[in-house]
Amino acid sequence: MSLSIQHRVRALLSDNAHLQADVGKLADNADLYAAGLTSHATVNLMLALEQAFDIEFPERLLRRGTFASVSAIAAALTEIGVKEEG
């Protein structure tokens, strides 16, 4: 069974972001900062994403908007070259 990028991002959010809201109940475009994502948690999430997807975020993507939602993170990963599993 393949996991979409969004599902993998949600799993990493659940493990690393310490959100106040249930990650599973958030819409893909929900504001993660409104859900409790802090700047410190964003750094932890970025490091977890880099390790899980074996990538490095380029400087141009190191901005708040990149990590603002599941959709934004998935779009950044796709831009970097991450492909859906399967």
C-alpha positions in Angstrom: 0.0 0.0 0.0 1.4 3.4 -1.0 1.1 6.4 1.2 0.6 9.8 -0.3 2.9 12.7 0.5 0.1 14.2 2.5 -0.3 11.1 4.6 3.4 10.9 5.3 3.4 14.6 6.2 0.5 14.1 8.6 2.4 11.3 10.3 5.4 13.5 10.8 3.3 16.3 12.0 1.7 14.1 14.6 5.1 12.9 15.8 7.0 16.2 15.7 4.8 19.3 15.7 3.0 18.9 19.1 -0.1 20.6 17.7 -3.0 21.5 20.0 -5.4 20.1 17.3 -5.8 16.6 16.1 -3.7 16.3 12.9 -6.1 13.7 11.5 -9.0 16.1 11.7 -7.3 19.1 10.1 -8.1 19.9 6.4 -5.1 19.8 4.1 -5.2 23.6 3.8 -5.8 24.3 7.5 -3.4 26.8 9.1 -1.0 24.8 11.1 0.2 27.9 13.0 -3.4 28.5 14.1 -3.5 24.9 15.2 -0.5 25.5 17.5 2.6 25.0 15.4 5.4 27.1 16.9 8.6 28.3 15.3 10.6 25.7 17.4 8.2 22.9 16.3 8.6 24.1 12.7 12.3 23.5 12.8 11.8 20.1 14.3 9.3 19.3 11.6 11.6 20.5 8.9 14.4 18.3 10.2 12.0 15.3 10.4 10.8 15.9 6.8 14.4 16.2 5.6 15.3 12.9 7.2 12.1 11.1 6.2 12.2 12.2 2.5 16.1 12.3 2.2 16.0 15.9 1.0 17.2 19.3 2.1 15.0 22.3 1.9 16.6 25.0 -0.2 17.0 28.4 1.3 14.2 29.8 -0.9 11.7 27.5 0.8 12.8 28.3 4.4 9.8 30.6 5.1 6.7 30.4 7.2 4.4 29.8 4.2 6.2 26.6 3.3 5.1 25.0 6.6 1.7 26.7 6.9 -0.4 23.7 6.0 -0.3 20.1 4.9 -0.9 21.2 1.3 1.9 23.8 1.4 4.4 21.3 2.8 3.4 18.7 0.2 3.7 21.3 -2.6 7.2 22.2 -1.3 8.2 18.6 -1.2 6.9 18.0 -4.7 8.8 21.1 -5.9 12.0 19.6 -4.4 11.4 16.4 -6.3 9.7 14.1 -3.8 7.4 11.6 -5.6 4.3 9.8 -4.4 5.2 6.2 -3.2 3.9 3.4 -5.2 
